Every structure is written in C-alpha cells, then in structure tokens.
Amino acid sequence: MRLASYNVEWFDALFDDSGALLEDGWSARYGVTRIRQAEALGIVFTAMDADAIMVIEAPDTNTRRDTARALSSFVEAFNLRTTGVLTGFINSTQQEIALLYDPAVLSVRHAPMDSPDAPRFDGVLRIDLDIDAKAEDVTFSKPPLEVEVVTASGQRFRLIGAHLKSKAPHGAKGHDQVMRLSISNRRKQLAQAIWLRRRVDALLAAGEEVVVMGDLNDGPGLDEYEHLFGRSSVEIVLGQGAGALRDPNAVEALRPGLAPQPTSARFYMEDTGRYMQFMLDYVMVSSGLAEGAQWRIWHPFDDAVCWRDADLCAALLDASDHFPVTVDLVTVDPTA
C-alpha cells in the first residue's frame, strides 16, 4: 500500500465556487497559469499512483466552497482512482487537510479522539509554555485530520494528517518585539507537536498502529530561535524509545553538522535571488508498520527516477513549492 503526503501550494485558487477547475488566467503560483498548474498536478498524482494521499493545503470549505466538491472535480478531470474524499474539522485559513483515497483498497472514517491530556484537535490544550508555572491556551489553526483506516484485507491502523505552523511575527515593530513574538509563536508550535505526540502515545498504548504525515514546518536551520529550545517539532512527534515512530528522512534531516540532508520543499528567496531547500514534509510510521517499508521524496532533482523523466520533473516544479513524500507499506491479512 502506498501512502502519500503532498502540500499543494494554492490548490484552492484552481477552483471556482462550484468546485469546477478554472482554465483561464494565472494561478497563485508565480509565473504559472492555472491550467498549467492543474495539468502538472494531474501528472504528479498519476505518477505517484498512491492508494491514499493526505493533501495539505487542500481547497477551502466555507459557506460557498467545498473541499470535497473541488477535489472530486480534480480527480474526475485526471481520471484518478482516488475517488474517495475525507475531511475533518474545517478551519478559517483557506487551507484544509483532506484525504484522497481509493475505496477499492481501503475504507476510512474521521475518528477524532479526546482525552484529558490530549483533547480533540478542534479544542483547546492547556499547557505551560514557559517557566512562569501558568498554563496557556493552545489551539490548532489547522486541526489535524484523524482517520481510522481499514484495508481491503481487514488490517486496521490510524492515520493522522497534520500541518503545524509557526506564525510569522505579523504586526511586531522593532527587533525586540519581533524576537518576543517569534519565540512565543515557536513555543506554541512546539506545544502543538506535544499535543500531537500525546495522541500518538495514547493510540500506541491502545495497541493501534499509527501513521503521522504532513507538513511539520520545522527542522534544522529554519529560524534563528531554534537553539533556544531543546527539541524541534520533528523530534517531539517522532518520539523516543519503544514508542518512537520511524521516518528515515527525519533521521537524516536531524543529523548534526555538515551531513547531507534530504529536502522536500524549495522556495525562492527574493533577497538573495536563490532557491533554498528545506525538509518539511514527513511520513512517520509506528514500528509494526515499518517492517519492509520504503520511503521516497519525489524531488525533481534529487530523485533519480524523477530527474530522468523530463515531463514529471517539470510538472513537480510547476505543481507546488513542496514535493510529495510517499511510503510503501507491506500490508498483511490479519485473518491469515
């Protein structure tokens, strides 16, 4: 079974309010038309041929627009087999989290959990973020999508799609105010990672297998304040010891010094006129699913298969500023 995580930049801008694909004008991606981005996404989704894709920054749901309607139009336009669409708690950011899946391969349902130390992801977590011994309220701007998955053979596992975000210090004036707000926002992101990890621990304690996938927006070198904190969001969600999740890309990215690192996102930096690459997207699996698993980042330059396919390479660059990350799991028949 192949699972994919894919952050699609400005996916929402490719659809009108009825969910139909727009074929005219420029997309929200710089220098790329809507039709060119849509066709590029069609090429990428077809090439991945995943059984389920966690779409990060999926089209919006509001009083006029609907995530499932838009994604269904996209699937139909490119004749994809992932005709099922699952969404969870909607948010106000115009960037939903949604799962596209093949109903012939697996069945899914939105299955949010609630516990005293890890409330539902649309709720509020009370946690002390600093050293003042006072709990603060933490919320998700994009509540993670919790999914119960059952494969065609009857194997069950839990799938969590997440998009953690450390907000930029908007409205801050002067170096000191920018620093204070940046540090506060990073604390909140780490609190979200702790919240997510608590859910993983609860599921593992209940005997569930778990997959966490999405954009964690954290890792080595992302901002100048990371040295103030003992661990990154990536390390917190991965965990330690017997309950640690497996993701070789995360392990490589966390290596210190000048060791080569994988990357899953590519951004143009106007101040330098160069592209910078970061590892932001992960697929972390529990130990019971890790045996024989194969991870892949569909990077147009770093993945040899992508590089040799000129059309796929170009499509990956047009489709988004992130590249898909996949894992191939060895599924079993629990009744065998």
C-alpha angles and dihedrals in degrees: 000000000000120000122187137193116202129174105203111198113228094349089156092062091065094069138064122224092274090057095251119141113255113228101186135074134009124321119229087259110096113259095358125110121224094247091048093051093045093050090047090053089049090055092048096047091047093049093048091052089189124176090222132012123197101212112208114199091019119177116293130266117208138127090300106025133057128201096209093048093052095045091048089055090051093049092049093047092057098033094240121172093222093091096150118092125193126184132178131190110354120225139202098244099086086240112099129182113235139167122225111196144168107248090203090062104038144002122221142186135186103255112177116185132209131201136155095258095036114032124191111298092245089057137071129277117208109211138149105245098183139015101285093095090234121123118232131202115253124188136175116245084200109030111216118252112242114202133185107211128198117183124216088258092053101257113146132205140151122250123196122190114199140180110187115192134192104200121229114248094262114182095016116135124202131008097281095051092046090051094049094048093044092052091046092051092049090051089054092050091051088049089054089052090051089050090051092047091051088057090050091050091051092051093048090048088054090054096255126142112231139204120190115190138166145068112324093179091213141096143105117337100006097125142358094251100060092095089066092069128064097224140019125235088255093058092046094052093043090055128192140265124008093346096051116130119230125237117144091197090058091048091051092047092052095053111118128237125013098333113140112262134202119241132203104178135051124197132182113233110209095196093060101025089231138110118246123201129209139177105239107138124076144175109201120185134188120249095259091062097038098077107109093354118151122206126201136180110207093220113164093219105027100044109075095209092052092046092053091052105073094189093050092045091054092044093053090054094047097043102060147332087250127063125220121261118206138186125197109212126199101231122199138203105246091202094055 
